[in-house]
């Protein structure tokens, strides 16, 4: 299921995207909870912009045999573009 790094979208050169880590964000508070983890309101330290960050337990996903549905959700969220 991968590691805990995220790539940002760079319109000019998608192959030269910086890698983001959880440490580059300030965790504010929990927005919601689910069967696999939590959704946090986070602030990107560099730009002071706010985002939602979903943090899931790989063990819980594997234990509930939901790897396919989580990967489908990941693909869907990657394609969304909403302000």
Helices and strands as residue ranges (DSSP letters): E 6-7, G 14-16, E 19-20, G 22-24, E 25-33, E 37-44, E 50-56, H 58-63, H 67-79
